[in-house]
Amino acid sequence: MFNLEQAIIESRQQLARGGFNSREALDELESHLRDDVGQQIQAGMSAQQAFDSATQRIGQADALRSEYGKVKIVQRLNRRRFWSAALAMGRFRPAILVVNFLAALLTSPEVVSQIIVFAMLQSLYEGGLLIARWKERKSEQFA
């Protein structure tokens, strides 16, 4: 008689032998397998047919490892992009002083008008940074 729990444990062990060292990845794959088997059993399949179909749909360890490798590369790139953007923002923050200086030069000596011009110039500067980041993301999506 087919033991579904034992089959799932063996499938997990096979994936671990196939190069999946991450417990999180194994847990996620097991969860997908269990969900798929459950749906197919509810649809009227036997446990063994549902398990065989689900394991075939999820794929072999080699193909899965390749796909997970792609995801890790994208995650690393996103982390690098985040830190480079954070460093860039920290590097260009002195622009606030430049914008404040320009606001002081372009307006009369009253503080309220200087603050208004400063806020407008600073919002244009920050908006330009946001648009540049958005354009960069868009171009990377299509690359």
N, C-alpha and C positions, 0 to 999 in steps of 0.2 A: 504494500500500500504506500502511496506517495505521502511523504511528510513535508508539508510546505515550509514549516519553520526550519527544518534541517536543510532543505534546498536553498533557502535564503542565506543561511549561515555559510554553506559551502560556496555560494556565489560570492559572498563578501570575502571569504578567504581566498578565492581564486583571483578576485580583483586586487587584494593585498599582495598576492604573489606576483601579479602582473605589473606591479610598480606603483600602486596607489599607497603611499605612505601616510597620507594625511587622513586622520580620523574623521575630520569634517567632511572631506570628499566622500569617504566610504559611507558615512551616515546619510549624506544627501542622496547618494545613489541608491542606498537601501530604501530610503523613504520613497523615492520615485518608483522603485521596483514594487514595493508594497502597495502603493496607490494604484499602479497599473494592474497588478494582479487582482486587487480588490474590485476594481471596476469591471474587469473581465469576468470575474466570478459572479458578480451581480448580473452581468449580461447573459449568464447561463452556461459559461464554459466550466469544465472541470478544473480543479486546482492545478493539476499537472499541465493541462493545455494552456491555462492562463499564465502559469509561470514560464513555460517554454516561449510563449508568444511575447511576454513582457521582457524576458532576457534578450530575445532576439531584437526587439524594438530598441532597447537601451543600447545594445552593442557589446562588442568584445572589448577586453581590457586595452588592447593596443590602440584601437580607434578612440576609446574614451580618454586614454592618457594623452593622446595627441590633441584632442579638443580641450582638455583641461590645461595643457601646456599653452595653448593659444590664449586662454582666459588669463593665465598668470602673467603672460607677456603684456597683455593690455592693462592689467592691474598695475604692473610695475611702471608702465609708461604714464598712466594716469597719476600715480604717486609722484613721479618725477615732474610732470607738468604742474601739479599742485604746488610743489615746493619751489619750482622755478618762478611760478607766478607770485608766490608769497614773497620770495626774495626780491623780485622785480618791484613789487608794490612797496616793499620796505626801502628799496633803493631810490624810488622816485617820490617818496613822501616829502623830501625837501622842496618839491615843486609847490607845496603849500606855501612856503615862505616866498617863493617867486611870485605866486599868484597874489598873495597878500601885498607884496611890494607893488605889483602892477595896479592893484586896486587902489592903493594909496596914491600912486602917481596919476591915475586916470580920473580921480574924483577930487572934489573940494575937500578941505580939511575936516569936514564934519564926519563923525564916526559912523552914523547911521548909513550914509551913502557909501562909505567904504565897505561896510559889512555887506550891504546889498550887492555891490559889484563883486566883492570877494566870493560871496555865495554863488553868484551866477557863473563866474569864471571857474570856480572849483567844480561846480556841477558839470560844466562843459568838459573839463579835464577828466573827471571820473567817468562821465558818459563816453568819452572817447576811448578810455581804457576798456570799458565794458564792451563796446562795439568791436574793438580790436580782438578781445578774447573770444567773442562770439564768432567773428569771422574766421579766426584761427581754428576753432572747433569745427565749424562748417567745412572748411577746406580739408581738415583731417578726416572727416566722415566720408568725403567723396574721393579721398586719395587711395 
